[in-house]
């Protein structure tokens, strides 16, 4: 029982320490926002509270360990005293010899030393148990997206055709709030499809489902005519290139970040992709060129530079299906014009799905889907949708008239 209490105290201490460390990491990564809003005192106060909780939990753990050690010392001392007292009585009554008493005392000292060591080991076991419990909780999590036992094989060469058939979906944390309601569409080989609509309409969710980060609640999604749930996720994701809205950068060099799209790419291919994405000029101006570290989360680069590297990464991947999620949202007008030309060349060779708020980026698409409240409410070309006078026409009027 005391060991169980000690394990629980150690787990609580480690949990609070982890919370404090996580909060400190968040403050450091968002230090510019923290300073911009002059909330240094608030951040310090919250961190101090987290440290205080960690200190209190650590005191509880140390107190429990001290109690266990005190019990062990008491038992050790008691056992030695009992052996001496009983042995002395037996020697006085001539039941045992003094030499035999010395043997018992020696054995009692050995036993007491072993018991004292157990108390030390018990504290270490309790501390390790708290950490192991956290690891076992992670290991016990079963992924919802699993590789089928006998996955089907995609066609070669790939066409990049995508189809959604009556897809309904709700995120696991918001099961009561449907994100997609009966979405149905088909994208043919080499077609350029745009998906537009207000925020929260479900546009990015389509990408999440297409990459099989989630499975639809009902309905089916196919790639080149094969249902995604019948495919190995690792295999079909190699046929998709993604340019996300929030360009993820890793704390390595520019070259390594570009090669994340295709690790076996040659230096010439990396340079060519950077050139097509109009990133070569700013990369050349960096202190070490392609070998320049970009810092944690790409902090050494501007938002537009990070986005151009993400576009170059997608170009380098050379996949038959290209997904663009607000690919030019962080670019200025001149850079956007340059990137648009590169993307136009890139999209001619592959199936492309574009998610965008800025309608100027979807004018050249073959077809536009307009989404609202998780449904496709309109479909057509830019000209036909504007003439229809619906939601797209209202969005176009707001953006183009104010431009």
N, C-alpha and C positions, 0 to 999 in steps of 0.2 A: 504493500500500500504506500509506504513512504516513497518508494522508487517511482510509482505511478504519479504521485503528486509532483515529484521532482521533474519528471518528463514533461508534464503539463506546463510547469513553470518555465522550463527551458524553451518549449515550443512558443509560449507567449512572448518571451524575451526576444526570440529570433524573429517572430512575426512583426513586432513593433519596430525592431531595428531595420527590417526590410522596408517597412512603410516609410520610415524616416529617410532611408537611403534613396528610395524611389522619388520621394518628394524633393530631395536635394538635387537629384539628377534632372528633374523637370524644371526646377528653378534655374539651374545653370544653362540648360538648353534654351530656355526662353528668357535669358537675361536681358536681351534688348527690349522685349515687350515689357518686362518687369520695370525696367528703368524708364521706358517711354511713358508708362502710366504712373510713375513715381510711387510704386507699391513695394519698395524695398522693405519698409517697416512691416507691412502686412506679411510679406514672404518670410521675413525673419521671425515674426511672431508665430506663424504657423509651423515653421521649422522647429522653433523652440518648444512648442507644444508637443510636436512629434518626438523630439529628443527626451522631453520630460516623461512621456509615456513609455519610451524605451528604457529610460533610467529606472522608472518605477517597476517595470516588468523585470529588469535585470536584478533589482534589489530583491524582488520576490523569489527569483530563481536562486540567488546567492543565499537568501534566508533559508530556503528549503534545503539547499545543499549543506548549509551550516548545521541545521537541525539533524540531518542524516549523519553528518560527521560526529556531532556531539553524542548521538545515540550509540554510534560505533565505539567512540572512546569510552563511554560509560560502561558498555558491555565488556570491553577489553579490561578496563580497570577492575570491574566487578569480578570477572573470571579469575584474574590473578590474585585478588584479595581472598576469594573463596578457596582457591587452591592452597594459599598460604595458611589460612585459618584452619581448614579441615586437616591439612597435612600436619600442622603443628600439634593439633589435638591428638592425632594418631601417633606422632612421635612420642609425646608425653605418656601416652598409654601403652607404648612399646608395641603398637600394632604394625608399624613400619619403621624402617631404619632412616636415619638422616640422609643417607645416600639415595634411598628411594624417593624421599621428599624432594631432593635436588632434581631428580629426573622429572618428576611431575611439574616442578616449577619451570624447568627448561621447556617441557612440552607446552605448558600454558603460555609462555612467552612467545613460542613459535606460533601457536594458535592465535594469540592476540595480534601478533604482527600481520598474520594472514588476514584476519578480520579487518584490521586497520587499512590494509591494502584494498580490500573489497569496498570499503567506503569511498576511497579515492576513485576506484574504477567505476563504482556506481554513479558518481557525479559525471564522469566522462561519458558513460553509456547513456545517461539521461540527456546530455547535451547532443550527442550524436543521434539519439532517438528523435529529438525534436526536428533536426535537419532531415533525417531519413523520412520522417512522416510527411514532410512537405514534398520531397521527391516522389514518394510513393503515390501521393495524391495526383501528381502530374502524370506519372506512368500509368495510373489506373484509368485515365481519360481515354475513352474510345472514340476515334475519329468517325464522324458521320459520313465523310466522303472516303469510300474505300475502293480499292482496285477490284474489279470483278474476278471471280475465280478463273474464268476462261474468257479473257477480253477478245473482242473482235479486232480485226485489222482494217485500217483505213486504206482507201484507194491510193495507188501510186501511179502517176503523179497526182498530188493533191489538187482539188478544185477550189476548196475554200468556201463551199456552199453551206449556208446556215439556214435552219428553219426552226421557228417556234410554233407549236401547235397547242392552242388553248391553254397557255401557261398561267397558272395561279401561283403566287408565292407570298409568304410572310416571313420576315426575319425571326429567328428563334427567340429573340428578346422582346418581340412585339407581335406575338401570334394573333392577337385580337385586331391588329391593324394591317390589312392586306396591302402589299406594295405593288403587286401586279395582279390584274383581274382579266383573265382571258385574253392574253396577248398572243396574237397570231400574225406571223409574217414570214416571208421567204426572201433570201438574198442569193441571187445566182452568181455563178463564177464570173469574176471580174467586175461585178456591179459595185457601184458606190452608193451606199445607203446612209442617209443622215437621220438622226433621231433628235428631235428638238422638243421643247416644252418647258413649262415653269419648273422651278426647283421643287424636288420632292415628287415629281411625276413618275419616277421609276426608271429613268434613263440609264444611270450607272448600274442599277440592279441587273439590267439585261447583260452587261459585261460580266458582272459577278457570276451570273448563272452560266453564261457561255464559257467562262473559264472553269466552271464547276467548283467554285468556292462554296457554293450551296447547290442543293438539288431542289427543283420546283416542288411545291406542294402537290399539284396535279398538272397534267399536261406533259408534253415531251419536247426535248430540244435535240436536234440532230446536226451533225457536222458531216458533210459529204454523204448524206443519206443514212448515217449510222447514229443511233441514239447514244448520247454522251454517257449514260449509265452503263453501256455495254463496252466502253472503251477504257483503256488504261489512261488515267489522267496525265501521267508523265508523257505518254506518247503523243496524245492529241494536242497538248499544250505546246509541244515543239513546233506545231504548225501555226501558232498564233504569235503575233508581235503586238505588244501593248505600249501605248504612250499614255500614261495616267495623268490625271489633272495635277496631282501632287507628285512631282518627279522625285523618286527616291534615289539618294546618293549614298555611297558607302565611303568610309574613311580610308580610302586608298587613292591611287593616282587616277588621273583622267583616263589614261589608257585602260586601266583595270575596270573602271566604271563603264567604259564603252564596250569592253570585251565581255561584260556581263550578258550582253545580248547573244554572243557566240564566242565561248571561251577559246576555241581553236582558230580564231581569225588571225590572219597575218597582220603585220604592222601596216602593210600597204592597204589592206582592206579596211583597217581601222581608220587610217588617214582619209581614205576615199569616203567612208561613211560620214566622217566629220565634215568633209568638204561639202557633201550633198546637203547636210543639215545646216550649212553656213555657220559651223562652229570652229572651223579651222583657223580663222583670223584671230579670235580671242584666245584660242588655245596656244597659238604661236606666241602671243604676247605674254603668256604666263612665264614665271621665272624658269621653270624646268620643262616647259612645253607639255607634251603628253605625259611626262613623268611627274608633273606637279601634284602633290597631295591636295585633295579638295576639302579636307577637314571632315569632322563628324557631321553627318547629314548634309554635306556639301556646303558648309557654312562659309567657305572661302569664295564661293561663286554667287553671282546674283541669281534672282529667280529666272530671268530669261536665259542665262547661261545654263542653268540646270535643265531647263526645258529643252534646249537645243541638244544637250548631251543625251537626254532621254529619247529625242527623235532620232539622233544618230545611232543610238543603241537599237532602236526598232529597225532602222534601215539595215544595220549590220546583221540582224537576225534573219532577214530575207525570208520571211514566212509567207505562205499563200494567203493568210487572213490577217488583215491589219485592223486593229482597234484603236481609235483615236478618241480619247476622253478629254475634251477641251485642250487639245494639243498646242494651241497658240495663245492660251489665256494670259500667259505672263510675258508676252512679247510686245514691243513697241510697234508702231505702224510700219516702219521701214523693215524691221526684222520679220514681222508677220508676212509682209509681201514676199520677202526672200524665201521664207519657210514654205509659204503657200506654193511657190513654184517648185520647190523640192518635193513637197508632198504630192503635188499633181503628177509629177514624173513617177513617184513611187507608187501611187494608187493605180496607175495605168496597168501595172503588171500583176495586180492582185485584188482579191475581194476586200472591200473596205467598209467598215461601219464607223460612222463619225457621230459622236455625241457632242453637242455644242449648244451654248446659250447665245453666242454671237452668230446671228444668221448670215453674216457676210461670209463665214467660212464654209457654208453648205450650199452656196448658190450653184456650184458646178456639179453637185451630186446628181445622180440619175433619178433618185427618188428620195422623198422626205416623208418620214413618219412623224406625226405630231401626237405627243402623249399628254394626258392630263388625268390625274388621280389614278394612275396605274393602268390606264386604258389607251388604246390607239384611237384617237377621235378623228384624225384626218390623215389622208395619204395622197401624195401626188408630187408634181414638180413645183418649183418655186412660183412659176407663173400661174399655174392652175390653182394653187393654194391661196395666193394673193387675190386672185379673181373670185375665189369662193367666199371670201368675207368672213371666215371663221376665226378660230383662235390664232392660227398662223398669221393671218392677215393683220390681226390686232398687234401681235408681237412685232411683225415687220414694220408696221406703221410707227410703233413706239421707237424702234431702233433706227430705222432709216430716216424718219422725219427729223429725229433729234440729232442726227449725225452732221 
